[in-house]
Amino acid sequence: VKVRNTGGEPARNVRVRIDVPDAVSVKQVTPNTKIENSVIAFAAEEIPAYGEKTYTLTLEGRKADQAWFTVRMAAECLGDRPMQTEKMVEVIGGPK
């Protein structure tokens, strides 16, 4: 997941949260963070003006299925209107 700040001011208190579907298991996240109840909640960060931050997930398929991820991002500049998107990954097999 890549978060870009296209504005001329730092984006403060940026918080990214990812809901992980049952079709996959999380093997690793970068930056390292705790996973609770299939939710990855990264610590709040500041993204500099015109900067970006990458959050990396390493996953393993549990079963063949469509895995729908919900990604939410909140920040001071968004106020009470966080951004949200859904992305689908096709899982073609389970663990070996």
PyMOL commands that set and color helices and strands:
alter all, ss='L'
color gray80, all
select helices_A, chain A and resi 76-78
alter helices_A, ss='H'
color red, helices_A
select strands_A, chain A and resi 2-4+11-19+24-30+35-36+39-41+45-47+52-54+56-61+65-74+83-91
alter strands_A, ss='S'
color yellow, strands_A
deselect
rebuild
show_as cartoon
